[in-house]
Amino acid sequence: MKLTAGEVYQAYQSVQELAKEKLPVKAAYWLNRMLRKLEPEFKTIDDQRNELIKKHGTTQDDGSTQVMNGSLPAFMSDFQSVLATEIEVDCPTVKLELLGDGEIAGGALVPLDKFIEA
C-alpha cells in the first residue's frame, strides 16, 4: 500500500500503544504483524529525523543535541519533507471487529485509519 512516511511514522507509534492493551488473541497477532512490517520504515524515518536534529541542532553541556528556537523552522521544514515522502509498505490490515469491544481513547485509531477494515 502507498503511504506517506508521516502516516507510517504515526501508525507505528499508535500500533505500539495499542499493542500494550489487553486484546483478543487474533487482534494481538495482527497488530504484531503490522508492527513487524512498519518497523523498518519507522526506523528509517526516525534515523532521518535524528540526522536532521544533528544538522539543525546545538550540542548541549550534557552531550545531547537539541534543536533550538532559531533553528526549529528549518528543522520542521526538512522533517516535513521527509514525512511527505510517499513509500510503498507491504503491511496487513486488521478487521475492526478483531480489536474487540474494549475502551480506547477516541483519537487513538485515527493514525490507523488506512490499516483497519470497518
N, C-alpha and C positions, 0 to 999 in steps of 0.2 A: 504494500500500500504506500502511496505517496503521501508524505507528511512534511511539515516544516521541522527544522531542528528544534524550534521552540515548542512545538506540540510534543515531540519526543521527550524533551527535557522536562516539561511539566507532567506528562503522563507517567514517566518513570518515577518521579517523586510521589505522585498520587498512588501509584500501584504499591510502592514500598510502604506507604502509610496504611493503605487498605489491607495489605498482606499481614499487618500486625494484629488485625482484628480476628476474633474467632469467626470462622467462616465454614460453611459446608465443605466437605472434602473436595467435591468437584470444583467449587469456586476457588479454593486454595490451589488446586492443581493448575487451573487455567491462569490464575494470577502469577504463579511461579513460572509458567511457560512464557507469559508476557514479559516478566522481569528478565529472564534469560535472553530473550530476543532484543529487548530495548537496552540492556546494559552496555553492550559495546558502543552503541551510538551515543548513549548518555555520557559514557566515559570520554569519547572523542570530543563532544561538545564541551564538557567540563574542562578537559585539557586545554581547549581553545580559550575558554574563559580565564583559566589560570595564566595562560600566556599573555592575554590582554591585561590582566592585573599587573603582571611583571612589566609590561610595556608602559602602562599608564600610571603605575603606582609608585609610591615612595617607600623605601625601606625604613622601618621603624626601629627604635632602640632595641626592641626585643627580637629583631631579626625578621619579623613578619613584614609583609608588603601590603600597603593599603592604598586604595585609590582615593585621593583627597578631592575636596570640592572642586578645585580648579580643573582637575583632570577628568572629573566624572562625566561631563558631556561627551568628551571624545571616547572614553571607555564605553559609555552606553551606546553611542553611535556604532562603534565597531562591533560590540556584542549583539546589537540588534541585527546587524548584517549577518552575523553567524546564525542567529535564531531564525532568520527569514529564509535561509537556505533550504531548498527542497531536497529531501533524501528519500530513498526507497527503503522501506523496512518490511521485512518478512515477519509479521507479528500476528498471532492469532487474535480473534475477537472472542468475547465471552458473552453468553446469553444472560440477560438481566436476571432472569428467574434463578439462575445458578448462584447468584450472590446472596440469596436468602432474603429474609424479611427483617433483619436486624436494623438497628438505628445507625444513621451516619449523618454527618453534617451535610447540609444542603449543597454546598459548593464543592464537596469532595469529589464528586463524579464528573464535574464539568470538564476537566482536562482529559477525561477518559471517554468522552462522547463518541469518538471515532472507533473505539475499541469495544464498545458494548452494543450488543444487538438487543433492541427492545422487544 
